[in-house]
Amino acid sequence: MNDNWKIETLAVQSGYDPENGGPRVTPLVQSTTFRYDDAQSVADLFDLKREGFFYTRLANPTVDVLEKKMAALEGGVAAVATSAGQTANTLAIMNIARSGDHVVAVSSLYGGTVSLLTNTLKKFGVEVTFVQPDADSDTVRKAFRPNTKALFGETLANPALIMLDIERFAAIAHENGVPLIVDNTFPTPVLCRPFEFGADIVTHSTTKYSDGHALAVGGIIIEKGDFNWKNGKFPELCNPDPSYHGLVYTDNFAACPYSVKMRAQFIRDLGVPMAPMNAMLTNIGLETLHLRMERHSSNALKLAEHLQKHEKVAWVNYPGLKDSPQRPMMEKYMPNGASGVLCFGVKGGKAAGEIVMNSLKLAAIVVHVADVRTGVLHPASMTHRQLSDEELVAAGVSPDMIRVTVGIENIDDIIADFDQALAKA
């Protein structure tokens, strides 16, 4: 890989370097196991003394290509692919927070992530304190405790579309000796690279824009590679691991201790790797990521501008709009586009909004986002229905909110579909 390649070239070329006479396209290695000529070779793999593949639960050549490509796109040193985006966020935290520890999280998050943080991690003994994305820095600082192990947020919140001030939150995290973990699913590295603004760990639901075609569920965690894990707060990275004969991750794998520990402990013990077929499909999707994100963003902006002028639309939320309160933050962190998701409310509230959703023909009602096809859903009654009224407000979800994932179809057809549906409300 050429270190000077631009992100468009990395999307197409990185992660896989064919040998002379080898397949030009990344092959699908649909095998659970791999053959070796001598026992010592396998023993060295088990002891993490050499790189290679021996069982697909830990590593697979097709998955390895995806990991290398995503690390290159984000500008990180290593990546670990997982079975789903929720798995990625779970492991990103559990890799450094154990029972008795604490995490600070920005409240404007995907509903499933809120549930993960408030319910599931609590069962494992990890407590979470939420802070508002617009909270002043002193308020955020007061949320930290001596046992806090991470600060977590989303670059562009789902579905509230609130931008995270990455630089500010990274600075606060580092003041407290912990990493900033950022879910970068909505912008993708094409539109925002959080590492360039101070983030330390980036996660993705690759199910979304990375795949882009609603074919493959998956997640990934990328490590930037320069966080000081030896600051006294992360003993499991710095002390001998008895399950690997006393190996010390920060000593034996100084470049990417966080990633190696995650694979060696959590992918191994929980059995949550990405399937090779899903990695192959995601690799194919990534080859056009830069093209799709440009179209998603331009279509979403045009639809948002049109809806903003529509007599039956009460409000529109899209960071790319000139009058959006998120516009200054977007210009800083996402100058090349605000991604393909927008939200709006119909005059007449939830009931009128349901009529609009049921009347759409091109856009389908789907519990998904970031597809090449335009889709809609009602977050309060669908993706965020497990949240309390207070949690919905904190997440930026109103009862009348319709979330639109704008596809790459012709924008005139998309606008016409919403016009005919709004006419029936």
C-alpha positions as CSV (number, residue, x, y, z in Angstrom):
1,M,0.0,0.0,0.0
2,N,1.2,3.5,-0.9
3,D,1.3,5.8,2.2
4,N,0.4,8.7,-0.1
5,W,-2.8,7.2,-1.5
6,K,-5.9,9.3,-1.1
7,I,-9.0,7.8,0.7
8,E,-10.7,7.0,-2.6
9,T,-7.8,4.9,-3.7
10,L,-7.5,3.2,-0.3
11,A,-11.2,2.2,-0.5
12,V,-10.5,0.4,-3.7
13,Q,-6.9,-0.9,-3.3
14,S,-6.0,-1.2,0.4
15,G,-6.0,-4.4,2.5
16,Y,-5.2,-6.9,-0.3
17,D,-2.1,-7.2,-2.3
18,P,-2.4,-10.1,-4.8
19,E,0.6,-12.4,-5.4
20,N,1.9,-13.0,-8.9
21,G,-0.8,-15.0,-10.7
22,G,-3.2,-14.7,-7.7
23,P,-6.8,-13.6,-7.8
24,R,-7.2,-9.9,-8.5
25,V,-10.3,-9.7,-6.3
26,T,-10.2,-10.6,-2.6
27,P,-11.1,-14.2,-2.4
28,L,-13.7,-15.7,-0.1
29,V,-11.9,-18.1,2.3
30,Q,-14.9,-20.1,3.4
31,S,-13.0,-22.4,5.7
32,T,-13.1,-22.8,9.5
33,T,-9.6,-24.3,9.7
34,F,-6.2,-24.2,8.1
35,R,-3.5,-26.8,7.4
36,Y,0.1,-26.8,8.7
37,D,3.0,-29.1,8.1
38,D,4.4,-29.1,11.7
39,A,3.0,-28.8,15.2
40,Q,5.3,-26.0,16.3
41,S,3.8,-23.6,13.7
42,V,0.3,-24.0,15.2
43,A,1.8,-23.8,18.8
44,D,3.4,-20.4,17.9
45,L,0.1,-19.2,16.5
46,F,-1.7,-20.1,19.8
47,D,1.0,-18.3,21.8
48,L,0.7,-15.2,19.6
49,K,4.4,-15.5,18.6
50,R,3.6,-15.3,14.9
51,E,0.8,-14.0,12.6
52,G,-1.3,-16.3,10.6
53,F,-4.6,-18.3,10.6
54,F,-5.5,-21.5,12.3
55,Y,-9.2,-21.1,13.2
56,T,-11.7,-18.6,11.7
57,R,-13.2,-17.8,15.1
58,L,-10.0,-15.8,15.8
59,A,-8.9,-14.8,12.3
60,N,-9.6,-15.4,8.6
61,P,-7.9,-14.2,5.5
62,T,-11.0,-12.6,4.0
63,V,-11.8,-10.9,7.3
64,D,-8.2,-9.8,7.6
65,V,-8.4,-7.9,4.4
66,L,-11.5,-6.0,5.7
67,E,-9.7,-5.2,8.9
68,K,-6.6,-3.9,7.1
69,K,-8.8,-1.8,4.8
70,M,-10.8,-0.2,7.5
71,A,-7.7,0.6,9.5
72,A,-6.2,2.3,6.4
73,L,-9.4,4.2,5.8
74,E,-9.6,5.5,9.3
75,G,-5.9,6.1,9.7
76,G,-5.4,3.5,12.5
77,V,-2.8,0.8,13.1
78,A,-5.1,-2.2,13.6
79,A,-8.7,-3.3,13.5
80,V,-10.8,-6.2,14.8
81,A,-14.0,-7.2,12.9
82,T,-16.9,-8.4,14.9
83,S,-20.3,-10.2,14.3
84,A,-22.3,-6.9,14.5
85,G,-22.0,-3.2,15.2
86,Q,-23.4,-3.7,18.7
87,T,-20.7,-6.3,19.3
88,A,-18.1,-3.7,18.3
89,N,-19.4,-1.2,20.8
90,T,-19.7,-3.8,23.5
91,L,-16.2,-5.1,23.1
92,A,-14.7,-1.6,22.6
93,I,-15.8,-0.9,26.2
94,M,-15.4,-4.3,27.8
95,N,-11.8,-4.6,26.5
96,I,-10.8,-1.9,29.1
97,A,-13.7,-1.8,31.6
98,R,-14.4,-4.6,34.0
99,S,-16.8,-5.1,36.9
100,G,-16.5,-2.2,39.3
101,D,-15.4,0.3,36.6
102,H,-17.2,3.3,35.1
103,V,-17.8,4.9,31.7
104,V,-18.9,8.3,30.7
105,A,-21.1,8.5,27.6
106,V,-22.7,11.2,25.5
107,S,-26.5,10.9,25.8
108,S,-27.3,11.4,22.1
109,L,-26.9,7.8,21.0
110,Y,-28.6,5.0,19.0
111,G,-31.3,3.4,21.2
112,G,-29.6,0.0,21.1
113,T,-26.4,1.5,22.4
114,V,-28.3,3.3,25.2
115,S,-29.8,0.0,26.2
116,L,-26.4,-1.6,26.1
117,L,-24.9,1.0,28.4
118,T,-27.8,1.3,30.8
119,N,-28.9,-2.3,31.1
120,T,-26.5,-4.9,29.8
121,L,-23.2,-3.4,30.9
122,K,-24.8,-2.8,34.3
123,K,-25.3,-6.6,34.6
124,F,-21.5,-7.0,34.1
125,G,-20.8,-4.4,36.9
126,V,-19.9,-1.5,34.7
127,E,-21.7,1.8,35.5
128,V,-22.4,4.6,33.0
129,T,-22.9,8.3,33.5
130,F,-24.5,10.2,30.6
131,V,-23.7,13.8,29.7
132,Q,-25.4,16.0,27.2
133,P,-23.5,16.7,24.0
134,D,-23.8,20.4,24.5
135,A,-22.9,20.3,28.2
136,D,-20.1,22.7,29.1
137,S,-16.6,21.2,29.7
138,D,-16.7,21.5,33.5
139,T,-20.0,19.6,33.6
140,V,-18.5,16.8,31.5
141,R,-15.4,16.7,33.8
142,K,-17.5,16.3,36.9
143,A,-19.0,13.1,35.4
144,F,-15.6,11.4,35.6
145,R,-14.6,9.2,38.6
146,P,-11.2,7.6,39.6
147,N,-12.5,4.3,38.1
148,T,-13.7,5.8,34.8
149,K,-12.1,3.9,31.9
150,A,-13.5,5.5,28.7
151,L,-15.6,8.3,27.2
152,F,-18.0,7.2,24.5
153,G,-19.9,9.1,21.8
154,E,-21.2,9.0,18.2
155,T,-19.7,11.3,15.6
156,L,-23.2,11.9,14.2
157,A,-25.9,10.7,16.6
158,N,-28.5,8.2,15.4
159,P,-31.2,9.5,14.9
160,A,-30.8,13.0,16.6
161,L,-28.1,13.9,14.1
162,I,-26.2,15.8,16.8
163,M,-22.5,16.3,15.9
164,L,-20.0,15.4,18.6
165,D,-17.4,18.0,19.3
166,I,-14.6,15.4,19.0
167,E,-11.7,17.7,19.8
168,R,-13.3,19.0,23.0
169,F,-14.4,15.6,24.3
170,A,-11.1,14.1,23.4
171,A,-9.3,16.7,25.4
172,I,-11.5,16.0,28.4
173,A,-11.0,12.3,28.1
174,H,-7.2,12.7,27.9
175,E,-7.2,15.0,30.9
176,N,-8.6,12.1,32.8
177,G,-6.2,9.5,31.3
178,V,-8.9,7.6,29.3
179,P,-9.5,7.1,25.6
180,L,-12.3,8.7,23.6
181,I,-14.2,5.9,21.8
182,V,-16.2,7.2,18.8
183,D,-18.9,5.4,16.8
184,N,-18.3,6.7,13.3
185,T,-21.0,4.7,11.5
186,F,-23.0,7.5,9.9
187,P,-20.1,9.7,8.5
188,T,-17.8,6.8,7.6
189,P,-14.1,7.7,7.2
190,V,-15.0,9.3,3.8
191,L,-16.7,12.2,5.5
192,C,-15.0,12.3,8.9
193,R,-11.8,10.7,10.4
194,P,-12.1,11.0,14.2
195,F,-8.5,10.1,14.8
196,E,-7.5,13.4,13.2
197,F,-9.4,15.2,15.9
198,G,-8.1,13.3,19.0
199,A,-10.2,10.1,19.2
200,D,-8.4,7.0,20.2
201,I,-10.7,4.1,19.3
202,V,-13.3,4.2,16.4
203,T,-16.1,1.7,16.0
204,H,-18.5,1.1,13.1
205,S,-21.6,-0.9,12.4
206,T,-20.3,-2.1,9.0
207,T,-23.9,-3.3,8.4
208,K,-24.6,0.3,7.4
209,Y,-22.7,2.5,4.9
210,S,-19.6,0.2,4.9
211,D,-21.6,-2.6,3.3
212,G,-24.1,-0.1,1.9
213,H,-26.4,-2.7,0.3
214,A,-28.2,-4.2,3.3
215,L,-26.6,-7.6,2.8
216,A,-24.1,-8.2,5.6
217,V,-24.3,-7.7,9.4
218,G,-21.0,-6.8,11.0
219,G,-19.0,-4.4,13.1
220,I,-15.4,-3.3,13.5
221,I,-13.2,-1.6,16.1
222,I,-10.1,0.4,15.0
223,E,-7.2,1.4,17.2
224,K,-5.4,4.7,16.5
225,G,-2.2,3.4,18.1
226,D,-0.8,6.3,20.2
227,F,-2.8,6.2,23.4
228,N,-0.7,5.7,26.6
229,W,-2.1,2.5,28.1
230,K,0.7,2.5,30.6
231,N,-0.7,5.4,32.6
232,G,-1.8,3.1,35.5
233,K,-5.5,2.9,34.7
234,F,-5.4,-0.2,32.5
235,P,-3.6,-3.1,34.3
236,E,-5.0,-5.8,32.1
237,L,-3.1,-4.4,29.2
238,C,0.1,-3.9,31.2
239,N,0.2,-6.9,33.5
240,P,0.9,-10.5,32.5
241,D,-2.0,-12.4,31.0
242,P,-2.0,-15.9,32.6
243,S,-4.1,-17.3,29.7
244,Y,-1.1,-16.6,27.4
245,H,1.8,-17.7,29.7
246,G,2.3,-14.3,31.2
247,L,2.4,-12.3,27.9
248,V,2.2,-8.5,28.4
249,Y,0.2,-6.8,25.6
250,T,1.9,-3.4,25.9
251,D,5.3,-5.0,25.9
252,N,4.8,-7.7,23.3
253,F,2.5,-5.7,21.0
254,A,3.5,-2.1,21.6
255,A,2.0,-0.8,18.4
256,C,-1.5,-2.2,18.9
257,P,-1.9,-3.8,22.4
258,Y,-5.6,-2.9,22.6
259,S,-6.5,-4.7,19.4
260,V,-4.4,-7.8,20.2
261,K,-5.9,-8.1,23.6
262,M,-9.4,-7.8,22.2
263,R,-8.8,-10.6,19.7
264,A,-6.9,-12.8,22.0
265,Q,-9.4,-12.6,24.9
266,F,-12.9,-11.5,23.7
267,I,-13.1,-12.7,20.1
268,R,-11.5,-16.0,21.3
269,D,-13.6,-16.5,24.4
270,L,-17.0,-15.0,23.4
271,G,-16.8,-16.3,19.8
272,V,-18.1,-13.2,18.0
273,P,-16.0,-12.8,14.8
274,M,-17.3,-11.5,11.6
275,A,-18.3,-14.3,9.2
276,P,-16.0,-14.6,6.1
277,M,-19.0,-14.2,3.7
278,N,-20.0,-11.0,5.4
279,A,-16.5,-9.7,5.3
280,M,-16.3,-10.4,1.5
281,L,-19.6,-8.6,0.9
282,T,-18.5,-5.6,3.0
283,N,-15.1,-5.5,1.2
284,I,-17.0,-5.2,-2.1
285,G,-19.2,-2.4,-0.6
286,L,-16.2,-0.4,0.6
287,E,-14.8,-0.2,-2.9
288,T,-17.6,2.3,-3.8
289,L,-18.0,3.9,-0.4
290,H,-16.5,7.2,-1.5
291,L,-18.9,7.4,-4.5
292,R,-21.9,6.4,-2.5
293,M,-21.3,8.8,0.4
294,E,-21.1,11.7,-2.1
295,R,-24.5,10.8,-3.6
296,H,-26.1,10.0,-0.2
297,S,-25.1,13.4,1.1
298,S,-26.1,15.4,-2.0
299,N,-29.5,13.6,-2.2
300,A,-30.1,14.1,1.5
301,L,-29.4,17.8,1.3
302,K,-31.7,18.3,-1.6
303,L,-34.5,16.4,0.0
304,A,-34.0,18.3,3.3
305,E,-34.1,21.7,1.5
306,H,-37.3,20.6,-0.3
307,L,-39.0,19.3,2.8
308,Q,-38.1,22.5,4.7
309,K,-40.2,24.5,2.2
310,H,-43.2,22.1,2.2
311,E,-46.4,23.4,3.7
312,K,-47.2,20.2,5.5
313,V,-43.8,19.7,7.1
314,A,-43.4,21.1,10.7
315,W,-39.6,20.9,11.0
316,V,-36.5,19.3,9.3
317,N,-33.3,18.3,11.0
318,Y,-30.2,17.8,8.7
319,P,-26.8,19.1,9.6
320,G,-26.1,20.2,6.1
321,L,-28.9,22.8,6.0
322,K,-27.6,26.4,6.1
323,D,-29.7,27.3,9.1
324,S,-29.0,24.1,11.0
325,P,-27.6,24.6,14.5
326,Q,-25.3,21.7,13.7
327,R,-23.9,23.5,10.6
328,P,-20.8,25.0,12.2
329,M,-19.8,21.7,13.7
330,M,-20.4,19.9,10.4
331,E,-18.2,22.4,8.6
332,K,-15.4,21.6,11.0
333,Y,-15.7,17.8,11.2
334,M,-17.6,16.9,7.9
335,P,-16.8,19.6,5.3
336,N,-17.5,17.2,2.4
337,G,-21.0,16.2,3.2
338,A,-23.4,15.5,6.1
339,S,-24.2,11.9,5.2
340,G,-27.5,10.5,4.0
341,V,-29.8,10.6,7.0
342,L,-32.3,13.3,7.8
343,C,-35.3,13.6,10.2
344,F,-38.5,15.6,9.9
345,G,-41.9,16.0,11.5
346,V,-45.3,16.3,9.8
347,K,-47.8,18.9,10.8
348,G,-50.5,16.9,12.6
349,G,-48.0,14.9,14.6
350,K,-47.5,11.2,14.9
351,A,-50.9,10.3,13.2
352,A,-50.2,12.4,10.1
353,G,-46.7,11.1,10.0
354,E,-47.9,7.5,10.0
355,I,-50.1,8.3,7.0
356,V,-47.1,9.7,5.1
357,M,-45.0,6.7,5.9
358,N,-47.7,4.3,4.8
359,S,-48.3,6.3,1.6
360,L,-44.7,6.2,0.4
361,K,-44.0,4.0,-2.7
362,L,-40.3,4.4,-3.6
363,A,-39.2,4.8,0.1
364,A,-39.9,1.7,2.2
365,I,-40.5,1.3,5.9
366,V,-37.4,-0.4,7.1
367,V,-35.6,-1.0,10.4
368,H,-32.3,-0.1,8.8
369,V,-30.3,2.8,7.7
370,A,-27.5,3.6,5.2
371,D,-28.8,1.5,2.3
372,V,-28.5,2.4,-1.4
373,R,-32.4,2.4,-1.2
374,T,-34.4,5.1,0.4
375,G,-36.2,4.1,3.6
376,V,-38.1,5.6,6.5
377,L,-38.9,4.6,10.1
378,H,-40.5,6.1,13.2
379,P,-37.7,5.9,15.9
380,A,-40.0,6.4,19.0
381,S,-42.1,3.4,18.2
382,M,-39.4,1.3,16.5
383,T,-35.7,1.5,17.1
384,H,-36.0,3.5,20.3
385,R,-39.2,1.9,21.7
386,Q,-37.4,0.4,24.8
387,L,-36.4,3.9,26.0
388,S,-38.3,5.8,28.6
389,D,-39.8,9.3,27.8
390,E,-36.8,10.9,29.6
391,E,-34.3,8.7,27.7
392,L,-36.0,9.6,24.4
393,V,-35.7,13.3,25.1
394,A,-32.0,12.8,26.0
395,A,-31.4,10.9,22.8
396,G,-33.0,13.7,20.8
397,V,-36.0,11.6,19.7
398,S,-39.4,13.4,19.5
399,P,-42.8,11.5,19.2
400,D,-43.4,12.9,15.7
401,M,-39.9,12.2,14.3
402,I,-39.6,10.4,11.0
403,R,-36.1,9.3,10.1
404,V,-35.2,9.1,6.4
405,T,-32.3,7.2,5.1
406,V,-31.8,8.8,1.7
407,G,-30.7,6.4,-1.0
408,I,-28.8,6.9,-4.2
409,E,-31.8,6.9,-6.5
410,N,-32.6,9.9,-8.7
411,I,-33.4,12.8,-6.4
412,D,-36.3,13.9,-8.5
413,D,-38.0,10.5,-8.0
414,I,-37.3,10.6,-4.2
415,I,-38.8,14.1,-3.9
416,A,-41.8,13.2,-6.0
417,D,-42.5,10.2,-3.7
418,F,-42.5,12.3,-0.6
419,D,-44.6,14.9,-2.2
420,Q,-47.4,12.5,-3.1
421,A,-47.3,10.9,0.4
422,L,-47.4,14.3,2.1
423,A,-50.4,15.3,-0.1
424,K,-52.4,12.5,1.7
425,A,-51.6,13.7,5.2
